[in-house]
Amino acid sequence: MKRVLIGLFLAAALALPVRAELVIEITAGRDNPTSIAVVPFAWSGWGSAPEDVAAAIAADLLRSGQFAPVARADMLGLPTRESEVYYRDWRTTNVEYLLIGRVSGGSTVSVEYELFDVFKQEGILVGRETGPVADLRMLAHRASDKVYYQLTGIRGAFATRILYVAFTRRPGADDNYQLMVADADGARAELVLESSQPILSPAWSPDGNQIAYVSFESTRPAIYRHDLSTGQRERLTNFKGLNGAPAWSPDGNSLAMVLSRDGSPDLYILDLASRKFRRLTRHYAIETEPAWMPDGRSLIFTSDRGGRPQIYRIDVVTGRTERLTYEGSWNARASVAADGRTMVLVHRRNDAFHIAVQDLERERLQILTSTALDESPSVAPNGSMVLYATKHDGRGILAAVSVDGRVKFRLPSREGDVREPAWSPYMGEP
C-alpha cells in the first residue's frame, strides 16, 4: 500500500491500525502555572450525576498548560455556594482562584458556576450553561471557555471538536477506515464514515455543520461533502487523476482543491452554488495543499515549482503569486491562524519532519516539536494550539503543541493508530 507523506501526493492510502477514542497525556506545561481549585459541583437530579463537570473543567484547564488544578484530596473544603467559601482555607494552600458550581435538571440540565479571586476575596465571574443532559460534558467545556477567558483574556477553545482518521488492518478481510469526530479533548468520539478504502484530508466548513474529505470508495480519489447533522453526503468530484485536499473558503461558499484533470496537479476553486470550477494555477510543477487566508482574498499552498516543496501565496482574483518560506529546503502543509499572521507548517530539518510556526510579518520561523515524523498540523480557532499527527512508541498518534512551543500533550488512541486531524471552528455564540 502506498503512503501519503504530509499529503503532498494524494494518490496514496493511509495505513493506520484503530480504535477511535482518544486519551490525554500532558507532556509539558508552562513554568509556574496558575493554581486553581475546581471543587466538585453539587448535583440536583435523579440518581447520580451523569458527568463529573468539575473534573472535565479541571482537565481542560490543565491541558491548556497555564493552570495547575488542585487535587481533590488537598482541598480543605467543598463549597458549592458563595456562603460556604472561606478564603483563609484556600489562601493557606496558595490557591489563587476557586471555582464552585451546581448542576440541576433532568432531560435538560443547567450548570451554574462561580469563580473567585482568593487573594482579593471577591467573585469575578458568574455563569450558567444549559442544554440537553446528553451534552453535559460540552456544557462543562463551555464553562471552561468562560473561565479561561476571564483569567487569560483569550477566548477558550475547549468547546470545539476535532476530526481524525483511524485505520484497522484485518488479516483475511478488508481493511477498515474510520472518520471520527470527537470533543477537543478526545472524549465522546462518534463515527462519521466507515469504509474499506482510504479516507483523507477531512476539513470543516466555517460553521462546523459540514465537512469535506477525500474517499477512495470508488477506487480512485473523490471529494465528498458531508452534513454532520443529517448524515447526508454528496460526491463533488470524481475526475480522472487526483481529486484532493479540499479547503472551505471563509464564507463557506467555495471549496479550494487539487485536481489533475487538465494535466499536472493544480489548484481549482469550486463554487458550491453554481458547481462551476475555476482553475487558479497553471504550472508544470505539483501545486497542492491549499488553505485560505482568513480574509478569503488569497490562498496559501505547497508547490515544488522552485525544485523543492515550499509555501506560496496566491491572490484568488489577480493570480499574483509570492513565495512565503525560504528557511530550509522543505516546507509543506501550511495553514494560517485567525489572526492572519501566524502560519503553521511542516518543516524538514536534518531529515526530520517537525511542526513549525512562521510569523508572516517578521518572516521568522520557529520549530515547535522535537519528534521526527510530524505531519498534518491544524491550528485551534483561537490560535493558541496546533494539533498534529506524529509517531510515539511505534504508533501513529495525535499530539498538540502551543504556538510558543511551551505546552505539549498527546492524544493517543486506546488501540491502534490515528492520523489526519482537523480542529473545528467555533460553533455557535461565545
HELIX and SHEET records of a PDB file:
HELIX    1   1 VAL A   53  ARG A   63  1                                  11    
HELIX    2   2 ARG A   72  ASP A   74  5                                   3    
HELIX    3   3 GLU A   82  GLU A   84  5                                   3    
HELIX    4   4 TYR A   87  ARG A   91  1                                   5    
HELIX    5   5 VAL A  133  ASP A  135  5                                   3    
HELIX    6   6 LEU A  136  THR A  152  1                                  17    
SHEET    1   A 5 GLU A  25  ALA A  28  0                                        
SHEET    2   A 5 LYS A 408  LEU A 411 -1                                        
SHEET    3   A 5 ARG A 395  SER A 402 -1                                        
SHEET    4   A 5 MET A 385  HIS A 392 -1                                        
SHEET    5   A 5 GLU A 375  VAL A 379 -1                                        
SHEET    1   B 4 ALA A  42  SER A  44  0                                        
SHEET    2   B 4 TYR A  97  GLY A 105  1                                        
SHEET    3   B 4 THR A  34  VAL A  38  1                                        
SHEET    4   B 4 PHE A  67  PRO A  69  1                                        
SHEET    1   C 4 ALA A  42  SER A  44  0                                        
SHEET    2   C 4 TYR A  97  GLY A 105  1                                        
SHEET    3   C 4 THR A 108  ASP A 117 -1                                        
SHEET    4   C 4 GLU A 122  PRO A 132 -1                                        
SHEET    1   D 4 GLU A 190  SER A 195  0                                        
SHEET    2   D 4 ASN A 176  ASP A 183 -1                                        
SHEET    3   D 4 ARG A 161  THR A 168 -1                                        
SHEET    4   D 4 ASP A 417  TRP A 423 -1                                        
SHEET    1   E 4 ILE A 199  TRP A 204  0                                        
SHEET    2   E 4 GLN A 210  SER A 215 -1                                        
SHEET    3   E 4 ALA A 222  ASP A 227 -1                                        
SHEET    4   E 4 ARG A 233  THR A 237 -1                                        
SHEET    1   F 4 ASN A 243  TRP A 248  0                                        
SHEET    2   F 4 SER A 254  LEU A 259 -1                                        
SHEET    3   F 4 ASP A 266  ASP A 271 -1                                        
SHEET    4   F 4 LYS A 276  ARG A 279 -1                                        
SHEET    1   G 4 GLU A 287  TRP A 292  0                                        
SHEET    2   G 4 SER A 298  SER A 303 -1                                        
SHEET    3   G 4 GLN A 310  ASP A 315 -1                                        
SHEET    4   G 4 THR A 321  ARG A 323 -1                                        
SHEET    1   H 4 ASN A 331  VAL A 336  0                                        
SHEET    2   H 4 THR A 342  ARG A 349 -1                                        
SHEET    3   H 4 ALA A 352  ASP A 359 -1                                        
SHEET    4   H 4 ARG A 364  ILE A 367 -1                                        
END                                                                             
